[in-house]
Amino acid sequence: MAPRDTYLLTDVRTRHHDGLVDVAVEHGRITAVGPGLDRRTPAIDGRGQTVLPGLVEPHLHLDKAMLDPGPDPDAGLDAAVARTAERKSRFTPDDVRARATDVLRRAHAHGTTRVRTPVDVDPAVGLSSLDVVLDLRAEWAGRVELQVVPFPQEGIASRPGTRDLLVEALRRGADVLGACSYAEDDADACRDHVRDVLDLAQHHGVPVDVHADFAAGSDDPRHDLAADIAAMTSAAGMQGRVVLGHATTLAGLDPDARGRTADALAEAGVGVVVLPPTDLYLVGASAPVRELRAAGVRVAYSSNNVRNAFTPFGTVDLLDAALLLGHMQGVDLDTLLDMGTVDAAALLGDDHHDVTPGARADLVLLDAPDAATGLLDRAPRTPVAELPTGASRR
Ligand SMILES: [Zn+2]
């Protein structure tokens, strides 16, 4: 059943109003928020719970979730890539569909309404996983909006044939172009990789999502490219349309170098998505969120990988990632809530994701007296559009 798109949500709390308010929704958009709104539509009783804009996962791998993580959890990033590549060679469309659907069900149950998903594309797996995820994008429309990102995890120059697959993925309707800026043999080849993806994306009119700088410091020049990527973004005219995932290298730079990089990212409008579960498991740190935000960089967080060699744990609850980040870096609850909704949506191209007139109404009820308590409790969440309507109170 398609979720309803016109209704009045009554008696809810928001993060920005005192007391109980109603939220009017028409044709999937919020038209009014305030106390005692007129009843002109079917009503949904919010029962005093807290309404949030839907949670947003700006970086969640569906195709390689729920795999055996293997016997060697301390082996690091290269081993995780290799182990997953071996497992990938045995993927079938049915297998990918079953695991991806499991992840989407969990995300949806935890109040996530939008997901950007990188899908591995290489000569071995071809576009078979991508085709499955494009089908799921249609199947889940109205519940979880998917942005599909063909992703060259194993490189472009180092895996001949991958570039043609990326172009074909865009032709088949992928939303965003992926890059993996540490996946080539040396730093120059890595820069060429990013430049090529930026040019391709510019040509095809899509944004870019880069796995970048996934190390503990600047020892490997392939993992110290964020400032270069910022410069290349501006040179390609892609300001505001590029997001870096991970960027953990920043955490290990000296303060001056870190500040210069943060300023470069801010100036080029390059966003950063930290992946606390994976960052902590494989590197021991995430990019410095408060420092990046203070420099003017848009930052969000996401679950990234779930139950595989990159991250052996996970329930696909974005609030787990939020609280993990809070533990690691002392980010306050209000900022965590902004990052998981407003900021993450902005990185996906929607600057108006909030409980406010004009915004798209992918609303979620949090069974808590306020949003901060709901975050701390990881309170149960329900998509508002799927709740039953009832009789008018007034
Ligand atoms: Zn990733």
Residues whose N, C-alpha, C, O or C-beta is under 5 A from the ligand:
A	BS01	ZN	N304
